[in-house]
Amino acid sequence: MCHYWLQNNIEDFKAILTKFLDRLLARGHILTTLTPIFTQAATLLDNHTLSSTITATSKENTLYIHRTYHPRGIKPFEIRQIHDKILKPSLAYDQMIVALSRPKNLRDVLTRTALHTHLATVQEALRELTLNSNAAKI
C-alpha cells in the first residue's frame, strides 16, 4: 500500500496549479512573466521522474494515522506508544506517522474556497490564459 501527497493525483494537481496561477494573476502578476517560469517547471517535472525520488526517500509500507488536534485529546506520543505495544507486532507496516490537523474554525466556514477547473493540462491552462491575456490587450 502506497500513500503519497495530494500532488500524486494528477487531476488534483492540475486543479490546484490552475487555481494558483489564477490567484497570481488576480494579485497583479503578468502572464508573460509567469509563463516562462511555469513552462520551465513543467519541463523539469516532465523530464525528471519524481517517483524514483519519492520511493528513495520514503517507505512504501507506511501507516498514517490522522487526527484533528484537541488540547485535551490523546497526544501523538501516546498513540505511538499504543501502536508499538499493541498493533506493531500484528501489523505489517514498516513505519507509522501520526498527522495532526487543526480543528475547523469560524474562518474556515466563512471563507470556504473551492477549486473549480475544467482544464486538462498545465500547458493547456497556460495557453488559455495567454490567449485571454492577448485578447484583453486588444
C-alpha positions as CSV (number, residue, x, y, z in Angstrom):
1,M,0.0,0.0,0.0
2,C,1.5,3.3,-1.0
3,H,0.4,6.7,0.4
4,Y,1.7,9.9,-1.0
5,W,0.8,13.5,-1.2
6,L,-2.1,15.1,-3.0
7,Q,0.1,16.0,-5.9
8,N,0.3,12.4,-7.0
9,N,-3.3,12.6,-8.1
10,I,-2.8,14.4,-11.4
11,E,-6.3,15.8,-11.6
12,D,-6.0,17.4,-8.2
13,F,-2.5,18.7,-9.1
14,K,-3.8,20.3,-12.2
15,A,-6.7,21.9,-10.4
16,I,-4.5,23.3,-7.7
17,L,-1.9,24.6,-10.2
18,T,-4.6,26.3,-12.3
19,K,-6.1,28.0,-9.3
20,F,-2.6,29.1,-8.1
21,L,-2.0,30.7,-11.5
22,D,-5.4,32.4,-11.4
23,R,-4.6,33.8,-8.0
24,L,-1.2,35.1,-9.1
25,L,-2.8,36.9,-12.0
26,A,-5.5,38.3,-9.7
27,R,-2.8,39.7,-7.5
28,G,-1.3,41.7,-10.4
29,H,1.4,39.4,-11.7
30,I,1.8,39.4,-15.5
31,L,1.1,36.3,-17.5
32,T,4.1,36.9,-19.8
33,T,6.4,36.9,-16.7
34,L,4.7,33.8,-15.2
35,T,4.6,31.7,-18.4
36,P,8.3,31.0,-18.7
37,I,8.5,30.1,-15.0
38,F,5.6,27.7,-15.2
39,T,6.9,26.3,-18.6
40,Q,10.3,25.7,-17.1
41,A,8.8,24.0,-14.1
42,A,6.6,21.8,-16.3
43,T,9.6,20.8,-18.4
44,L,11.6,20.0,-15.4
45,L,8.8,17.8,-14.0
46,D,8.2,16.1,-17.4
47,N,12.0,15.3,-17.7
48,H,12.5,14.2,-14.1
49,T,10.9,11.1,-12.6
50,L,9.6,12.1,-9.2
51,S,8.5,8.6,-8.4
52,S,12.1,7.4,-8.1
53,T,12.9,10.4,-5.8
54,I,9.8,9.7,-3.6
55,T,10.4,6.0,-3.2
56,A,14.0,6.5,-2.4
57,T,13.2,8.9,0.5
58,S,10.0,7.3,1.8
59,K,8.9,3.9,2.7
60,E,6.3,2.1,0.6
61,N,4.6,0.5,3.5
62,T,3.7,3.3,5.9
63,L,0.7,3.5,8.3
64,Y,-0.7,7.0,8.5
65,I,-2.9,8.0,11.5
66,H,-4.7,11.3,11.0
67,R,-6.3,13.1,13.9
68,T,-7.8,16.5,14.5
69,Y,-5.9,18.3,17.2
70,H,-7.6,18.8,20.5
71,P,-5.8,20.3,23.6
72,R,-7.1,17.6,25.9
73,G,-7.1,14.8,23.3
74,I,-4.7,11.9,23.0
75,K,-1.2,13.0,22.2
76,P,0.9,11.7,19.3
77,F,3.5,10.1,21.6
78,E,0.6,8.2,23.4
79,I,-0.6,7.0,20.0
80,R,2.9,5.8,19.2
81,Q,3.2,4.0,22.5
82,I,-0.1,2.2,22.0
83,H,0.9,1.3,18.4
84,D,4.3,0.0,19.5
85,K,2.8,-2.1,22.3
86,I,-0.3,-3.5,20.7
87,L,-0.5,-3.0,17.0
88,K,3.1,-3.2,15.7
89,P,3.6,-6.9,16.3
90,S,0.4,-7.8,14.3
91,L,0.6,-5.2,11.5
92,A,2.9,-5.4,8.5
93,Y,3.8,-1.7,8.3
94,D,7.4,-0.6,8.2
95,Q,6.7,2.7,9.9
96,M,3.9,4.8,11.4
97,I,3.3,8.6,11.0
98,V,0.8,10.4,13.3
99,A,-0.5,13.5,11.5
100,L,-2.4,16.2,13.3
101,S,-4.6,18.8,11.7
102,R,-6.0,21.9,13.2
103,P,-9.7,21.9,14.0
104,K,-12.1,23.9,11.9
105,N,-12.8,27.4,13.0
106,L,-15.1,30.3,12.1
107,R,-12.8,31.5,9.3
108,D,-13.0,28.1,7.6
109,V,-16.7,28.2,7.5
110,L,-16.9,31.9,6.3
111,T,-14.2,31.8,3.7
112,R,-14.6,28.4,2.0
113,T,-12.6,28.2,-1.2
114,A,-13.5,25.7,-3.9
115,L,-11.1,24.7,-6.7
116,H,-13.1,24.5,-9.9
117,T,-11.5,23.9,-13.2
118,H,-12.1,22.1,-16.5
119,L,-8.6,22.3,-18.0
120,A,-6.9,19.1,-18.9
121,T,-3.2,20.0,-18.6
122,V,-0.8,22.6,-17.3
123,Q,0.2,23.6,-20.8
124,E,-3.4,23.9,-21.8
125,A,-4.0,26.2,-18.8
126,L,-1.1,28.4,-19.9
127,R,-2.2,28.5,-23.5
128,E,-5.8,29.6,-22.4
129,L,-4.5,32.2,-20.1
130,T,-2.1,33.6,-22.7
131,L,-5.0,33.8,-25.3
132,N,-7.2,35.5,-22.7
133,S,-4.4,37.9,-21.8
134,N,-3.7,38.7,-25.5
135,A,-7.5,39.3,-26.2
136,A,-7.7,41.7,-23.2
137,K,-4.8,43.8,-24.7
138,I,-6.7,44.3,-28.0
